Amino acid sequence: MIELKGVNKKFEEKNAIKDISLEIENGVFFGLLGINGAGKSTLVKIICGLYRPTEGKVLVNDVDLNEINLQAYQKLIATAFQDTYLLPMTLGENIAFGEADSSTGEIKECINLIGFDEEKWELDRPLTKMLDASGLVPSGGQMQKIILARVAFKLLFRGASLLILDEPTSAMDAIAEKEFYDRYLDLAKNKSCILVSHRMKSTNTCDLIVVMDNGSIAERGTHSELMNENGLYRKMYDLQSSYYQ
């Protein structure tokens, strides 16, 4: 279990998140919602140990994160952030990094999972033309799929137990988005998952939804509970739904 107690984070004296207290139980599908700038990404980076709180504590199974080996802890987390980039290396290295040469079969399984054609997406093919004129230049949606293949590699083959997806479908069309959820959320069965999004349809099946507003938690509950409260969540949900009617 991950628990946040009174967590604040300041950047240049401005609070990005304020007084966050939250429990994320093992095996829970957890949705984190809010408009851009609400503090969602800052919060998940604190959970990952990438940022340290200005105030408050992060506990992992009742142990302060400051007392845990950070490298070992982060090996248990599979993440896909908005600001994650591909590197001027091969496709295989972009998925498994230093383990690419020894993990060919596992990487190919991840490639098949994301729907790439193995003949075109050879594992030793460079990504970008920075180092090789024959390198592939992925589209925005293809880049996100490669990053999600990294996630699959950690979840399926390296023992990660927490999946964090920060706006994972922002560059995908509606059909690709549905395929993503059908494939990748299945990977998170029996594991903890934090899904960060501003798309309400993507989180309405979560076990728990937390709505952030201006750096604070505005509401929390299931989809049904939050719809019945007629608060910020209901307002955002109805507004987004109106675009598809």
Phi, psi and chi 1 to 4 in degrees:
 res  aa     phi    psi   chi1   chi2   chi3   chi4
   1 MET       -  141.0 -176.4  179.6   76.1      -
   2 ILE  -110.1  129.9  -62.1  173.4      -      -
   3 GLU  -129.5  131.8 -176.1  177.3    5.3      -
   4 LEU  -107.6  130.5  -75.2   73.7      -      -
   5 LYS  -122.2  109.4  -69.8 -172.6  172.0 -175.9
   6 GLY    55.7   42.6      -      -      -      -
   7 VAL   -82.0  129.3  168.8      -      -      -
   8 ASN  -125.2  149.6  -68.2  -93.7      -      -
   9 LYS  -140.2  123.6  180.0   62.6 -180.0  176.4
  10 LYS  -110.6  143.0  -72.0 -175.7  177.7 -180.0
  11 PHE  -124.7  116.4  -64.9  103.2      -      -
  12 GLU    52.1   48.9  -63.0  179.8   -7.6      -
  13 GLU    69.7    4.5  -59.5  -53.9  -46.5      -
  14 LYS  -105.5  130.8 -178.7  179.6  178.8 -179.0
  15 ASN   -74.4  118.6  -85.9  -46.9      -      -
  16 ALA   -84.3  -38.0      -      -      -      -
  17 ILE  -135.4  149.8   59.2  172.1      -      -
  18 LYS  -133.1  122.1  -47.5  165.1 -164.0  172.3
  19 ASP    48.8   55.9 -164.5   26.8      -      -
  20 ILE   -89.9  120.4  -60.0  -68.3      -      -
  21 SER  -122.8  125.6  -67.6      -      -      -
  22 LEU  -160.6  141.6 -175.5   64.6      -      -
  23 GLU  -117.5  132.1  -68.1 -176.5    4.3      -
  24 ILE  -117.4  104.0  -57.8  171.9      -      -
  25 GLU   -72.9  153.6  -59.2  -78.6   -9.1      -
  26 ASN   -61.9  137.1  -63.7  -26.9      -      -
  27 GLY    80.6    7.1      -      -      -      -
  28 VAL   -91.2  138.0  165.1      -      -      -
  29 PHE   -91.9  108.2 -176.7   14.9      -      -
  30 PHE  -114.1  125.8  177.4   88.1      -      -
  31 GLY  -105.4  135.5      -      -      -      -
  32 LEU  -121.9  111.5 -170.4   58.6      -      -
  33 LEU  -116.3  158.9  -75.4  173.1      -      -
  34 GLY   156.6  159.5      -      -      -      -
  35 ILE   -71.2  169.2   63.0  173.2      -      -
  36 ASN   -57.6  133.7  -68.3  -22.5      -      -
  37 GLY    88.0    5.4      -      -      -      -
  38 ALA   -76.4  -15.7      -      -      -      -
  39 GLY   110.1    8.4      -      -      -      -
  40 LYS   -63.2  -50.7  -54.0 -176.9  -58.4  -65.8
  41 SER   -67.1  -37.6  -65.3      -      -      -
  42 THR   -60.0  -42.2  -61.2      -      -      -
  43 LEU   -63.6  -45.6 -178.9   58.4      -      -
  44 VAL   -69.8  -29.7  -65.5      -      -      -
  45 LYS   -71.9  -28.6  -72.3 -179.4  179.6  179.1
  46 ILE   -68.1  -42.0  -74.1  175.2      -      -
  47 ILE   -61.0  -36.0  -69.3  171.3      -      -
  48 CYS   -78.0   -9.7  -70.0      -      -      -
  49 GLY    83.1   10.9      -      -      -      -
  50 LEU   -79.9  -30.8  -61.7  174.1      -      -
  51 TYR  -117.6  147.1  -67.1  159.1      -      -
  52 ARG  -102.0  139.3  -69.3 -174.2 -179.5  -85.8
  53 PRO   -62.8  144.6  -17.9   29.7      -      -
  54 THR   -70.0  -36.7  -52.6      -      -      -
  55 GLU  -142.0  156.0  -61.4  175.6   56.3      -
  56 GLY    92.8 -178.6      -      -      -      -
  57 LYS  -132.9  151.3  -70.0 -176.3  177.3 -178.4
  58 VAL  -115.6  122.2  178.9      -      -      -
  59 LEU  -110.6  136.3  -55.8  177.7      -      -
  60 VAL  -118.2  111.8 -178.8      -      -      -
  61 ASN    50.9   45.3  -65.0  -30.9      -      -
  62 ASP    71.8    9.4  -64.2  -36.6      -      -
  63 VAL  -110.1  132.1  179.5      -      -      -
  64 ASP   -59.6  130.3 -166.1  -42.9      -      -
  65 LEU   -58.1  -28.3 -175.7   54.6      -      -
  66 ASN   -65.4  -18.9  -69.3  -33.4      -      -
  67 GLU  -100.0    3.8  -60.1  173.7    7.1      -
  68 ILE  -104.4  144.4  -65.2  174.2      -      -
  69 ASN   -62.4  111.7 -177.6  -62.1      -      -
  70 LEU   -65.2  -38.2 -169.5   57.9      -      -
  71 GLN   -64.1  -43.2 -174.2  175.2   15.3      -
  72 ALA   -65.4  -39.9      -      -      -      -
  73 TYR   -63.2  -44.5  169.5   68.1      -      -
  74 GLN   -70.3  -21.0  -69.8  174.7  -18.9      -
  75 LYS   -67.3  -19.4  -75.2 -177.8  178.0  179.2
  76 LEU   -88.7    1.3  -60.1  175.9      -      -
  77 ILE  -117.2  127.8  -53.8  173.6      -      -
  78 ALA  -105.5  122.5      -      -      -      -
  79 THR  -127.6  149.6   60.1      -      -      -
  80 ALA  -136.5  103.2      -      -      -      -
  81 PHE   -95.2  161.1  -68.4  122.1      -      -
  82 GLN   -62.1  -35.8  -65.5 -179.7   70.7      -
  83 ASP  -101.6   33.3   52.7   -2.0      -      -
  84 THR   -92.7  139.3  -56.8      -      -      -
  85 TYR  -123.7  156.3  -59.0   97.9      -      -
  86 LEU   -79.2  152.6  -61.2 -177.8      -      -
  87 LEU  -108.5  154.3  -59.1  172.9      -      -
  88 PRO   -74.0   65.0   26.7  -34.0      -      -
  89 MET  -133.7 -173.2  -56.6 -172.4  -62.4      -
  90 THR   -74.3  167.5   66.4      -      -      -
  91 LEU   -59.9  -46.0  174.9   60.0      -      -
  92 GLY   -60.0  -41.1      -      -      -      -
  93 GLU   -69.3  -30.7  -70.8  168.4  -27.7      -
  94 ASN   -70.3  -19.9  -94.7  -77.1      -      -
  95 ILE   -94.8  -45.7  -66.5  170.8      -      -
  96 ALA  -117.2    0.5      -      -      -      -
  97 PHE    52.5 -124.6  -61.0   98.3      -      -
  98 GLY   -67.5   -9.3      -      -      -      -
  99 GLU   -97.8    7.5  -60.8 -179.9   71.9      -
 100 ALA   -59.9  -44.8      -      -      -      -
 101 ASP   -67.2  -30.9  -69.2  -20.7      -      -
 102 SER   -96.7    3.2   60.4      -      -      -
 103 SER  -131.0   33.3  -52.7      -      -      -
 104 THR   -57.2  -48.3  -58.7      -      -      -
 105 GLY   -61.8  -41.1      -      -      -      -
 106 GLU   -66.9  -40.5  -64.6  168.6  -19.2      -
 107 ILE   -65.0  -41.5  -62.2  170.8      -      -
 108 LYS   -61.5  -36.4  -75.6 -175.5  176.0  179.2
 109 GLU   -63.4  -39.5 -170.4  169.0  -25.9      -
 110 CYS   -67.9  -37.6  -65.3      -      -      -
 111 ILE   -61.9  -44.9  -69.7  -65.0      -      -
 112 ASN   -64.0  -36.9  -69.6  -27.5      -      -
 113 LEU   -62.1  -38.5 -176.3   68.4      -      -
 114 ILE   -84.9   -2.4   63.4  175.0      -      -
 115 GLY    89.5   19.6      -      -      -      -
 116 PHE   -85.9  147.1  -80.6  164.3      -      -
 117 ASP   -79.1  119.1 -177.1  -17.4      -      -
 118 GLU   -60.5  -31.9  -80.2 -169.9   48.7      -
 119 GLU   -66.1  -37.3  -67.8 -176.7    6.2      -
 120 LYS   -82.1  -41.8  176.9 -178.1  177.9 -178.8
 121 TRP   -96.1   66.5  -64.2   91.0      -      -
 122 GLU   -67.0  141.6  -60.1  167.7   -7.2      -
 123 LEU   -65.3  -27.7  -62.1 -171.2      -      -
 124 ASP   -96.1   11.7   59.1   -5.3      -      -
 125 ARG   -82.2  127.0 -172.8   87.8  176.1  -94.8
 126 PRO   -65.7  145.8  -18.3   31.3      -      -
 127 LEU   -98.5  136.2  -63.8 -177.4      -      -
 128 THR    73.8  161.4   80.0      -      -      -
 129 LYS   -99.9   14.1  -62.7 -177.1 -178.4  -63.3
 130 MET   -60.2  -42.8 -173.9  179.8  -62.6      -
 131 LEU  -109.0  -11.9  -59.9  179.2      -      -
 132 ASP  -152.1  125.7 -168.5  -41.0      -      -
 133 ALA   -63.6  -22.1      -      -      -      -
 134 SER   -89.7    5.1   66.1      -      -      -
 135 GLY   -65.0  153.3      -      -      -      -
 136 LEU   -83.9  145.8  -69.2  168.7      -      -
 137 VAL  -117.8   96.1 -179.0      -      -      -
 138 PRO   -67.8  149.3  -16.5   30.8      -      -
 139 SER   -74.3  174.7   66.8      -      -      -
 140 GLY   -59.3  -45.1      -      -      -      -
 141 GLY   -65.5  -38.0      -      -      -      -
 142 GLN   -67.1  -36.9  -71.0  169.4  -22.3      -
 143 MET   -60.7  -43.9  -75.1  179.3   62.6      -
 144 GLN   -64.6  -36.9  -77.3 -167.4  -50.3      -
 145 LYS   -64.6  -38.8  -74.5 -172.9  173.9 -176.4
 146 ILE   -65.7  -42.0  -66.9  167.6      -      -
 147 ILE   -63.0  -38.0  -69.9  165.9      -      -
 148 LEU   -70.4  -24.9  -69.7  166.1      -      -
 149 ALA   -66.4  -33.7      -      -      -      -
 150 ARG   -59.5  -43.2  -66.2  177.8 -175.0  170.6
 151 VAL   -60.9  -48.0  168.5      -      -      -
 152 ALA   -60.0  -40.0      -      -      -      -
 153 PHE   -60.1  -44.5 -178.2   76.7      -      -
 154 LYS   -69.8  -40.2  -70.9 -165.0   72.6  174.0
 155 LEU   -70.5  -43.8  -76.1  171.2      -      -
 156 LEU   -82.1  -33.9  -67.8  175.3      -      -
 157 PHE  -124.4   -7.3  -56.5  113.2      -      -
 158 ARG  -127.0   16.6  -67.6  -60.4  176.4  -92.5
 159 GLY    74.9   17.8      -      -      -      -
 160 ALA   -64.6  140.1      -      -      -      -
 161 SER  -117.7   -4.4   57.1      -      -      -
 162 LEU  -129.1  123.5  172.3   60.6      -      -
 163 LEU  -104.7  126.0  170.5   61.9      -      -
 164 ILE  -122.8  120.5  -63.3 -180.0      -      -
 165 LEU  -121.0  114.0  -59.9  170.1      -      -
 166 ASP  -104.1  102.4 -173.2   -6.0      -      -
 167 GLU    50.0   56.2  -58.3  -75.0    5.8      -
 168 PRO   -70.5  -17.3   28.5  -36.3      -      -
 169 THR  -114.1   21.1   58.6      -      -      -
 170 SER   -64.5  -25.9   59.6      -      -      -
 171 ALA  -105.3   13.7      -      -      -      -
 172 MET  -107.0  149.8  -63.4 -178.5 -172.7      -
 173 ASP   -79.0  176.8   58.0   37.8      -      -
 174 ALA   -62.3  -38.9      -      -      -      -
 175 ILE   -67.8  -46.0  -65.6  173.8      -      -
 176 ALA   -64.3  -34.3      -      -      -      -
 177 GLU   -63.0  -44.2 -177.4  178.2   32.7      -
 178 LYS   -63.7  -42.3 -176.2 -179.2 -175.3  -54.7
 179 GLU   -61.8  -38.3  -69.5  176.4   -9.5      -
 180 PHE   -59.0  -50.7  161.2   78.7      -      -
 181 TYR   -66.2  -36.1  -73.0  116.3      -      -
 182 ASP   -62.0  -38.7  -72.2  -14.6      -      -
 183 ARG   -84.9  -50.8  -72.0  177.4  177.3  175.4
 184 TYR   -83.8  -34.3  -70.9   94.6      -      -
 185 LEU   -70.6  -21.1  -64.6 -174.8      -      -
 186 ASP   -66.0  -29.9 -171.3   55.2      -      -
 187 LEU   -65.9  -26.1  -66.9  174.8      -      -
 188 ALA   -88.3    5.3      -      -      -      -
 189 LYS   -59.0  134.6  -76.0 -176.3  177.5  177.9
 190 ASN    67.3   12.4  -56.6  -43.2      -      -
 191 LYS  -125.3  166.5  -60.4  177.2 -174.8  -71.7
 192 SER   -83.6  144.3  -58.9      -      -      -
 193 CYS  -139.1  130.0  176.7      -      -      -
 194 ILE  -113.2  116.1  -59.8  175.0      -      -
 195 LEU  -108.9  115.5  175.2   59.0      -      -
 196 VAL   -99.6  127.9 -177.1      -      -      -
 197 SER  -160.7  161.7 -177.5      -      -      -
 198 HIS  -114.2    4.2   62.1  -90.9      -      -
 199 ARG   -93.6  114.1  -62.5 -171.6 -169.7 -175.1
 200 MET   -65.9  -34.4  -43.7  -60.5  -72.6      -
 201 LYS   -64.0  -24.2  -70.4  -72.2 -173.2 -178.3
 202 SER   -79.4  -16.5   64.8      -      -      -
 203 THR  -118.9    1.8   57.2      -      -      -
 204 ASN   -72.8   -6.5   60.2   12.6      -      -
 205 THR  -102.4    6.6   58.0      -      -      -
 206 CYS   -67.3  150.8  -69.6      -      -      -
 207 ASP   -65.9  -35.5  -60.0  -46.0      -      -
 208 LEU  -144.0  134.8  174.7   66.2      -      -
 209 ILE  -119.1  129.5  -60.0  169.0      -      -
 210 VAL  -114.4  127.4  166.1      -      -      -
 211 VAL  -104.1  123.3 -176.2      -      -      -
 212 MET  -103.6  146.3  -65.5 -167.7   67.0      -
 213 ASP  -147.7  119.5 -176.9   37.6      -      -
 214 ASN    55.7   40.3 -164.3   29.4      -      -
 215 GLY    86.7   -2.7      -      -      -      -
 216 SER  -122.3  163.5  -60.1      -      -      -
 217 ILE   -81.8  117.8  -66.1  177.2      -      -
 218 ALA   -89.6  -39.0      -      -      -      -
 219 GLU  -151.9  157.3  -62.8  172.7  -39.9      -
 220 ARG  -151.0  147.0   67.9 -179.3   85.1 -165.4
 221 GLY   156.0 -173.7      -      -      -      -
 222 THR   -80.7  170.1   64.5      -      -      -
 223 HIS   -56.1  -47.6  170.0   72.2      -      -
 224 SER   -62.8  -43.2  -63.1      -      -      -
 225 GLU   -63.0  -43.3  -70.6  168.5  -13.1      -
 226 LEU   -71.6  -34.1  -66.9  174.6      -      -
 227 MET   -64.7  -37.0  -70.1  -65.3  -76.5      -
 228 ASN   -72.4  -23.6  -71.6  -26.3      -      -
 229 GLU   -74.9  -19.1  -73.5 -177.2    9.0      -
 230 ASN    56.5   38.5  -72.8  -41.6      -      -
 231 GLY  -103.4 -145.8      -      -      -      -
 232 LEU   -62.0  -42.6  178.8   59.8      -      -
 233 TYR   -59.4  -48.5 -179.9   88.1      -      -
 234 ARG   -60.6  -40.9  177.3   65.7 -177.8  -97.9
 235 LYS   -63.2  -46.2 -179.4  179.6  178.5 -178.7
 236 MET   -66.3  -40.3  -67.2  169.8   63.7      -
 237 TYR   -64.1  -47.8 -169.6   91.8      -      -
 238 ASP   -64.4  -37.1  -71.7  -14.4      -      -
 239 LEU   -65.1  -46.4  179.5   61.9      -      -
 240 GLN   -66.6  -40.1  -72.0 -169.4   15.9      -
 241 SER   -61.7  -31.2  -63.7      -      -      -
 242 SER   -64.5  -24.9   69.3      -      -      -
 243 TYR   -70.9  -19.7  -66.3  132.2      -      -
 244 TYR  -106.7    7.9  -61.6  100.1      -      -
 245 GLN   -97.1      -  -66.1  175.7   -4.8      -
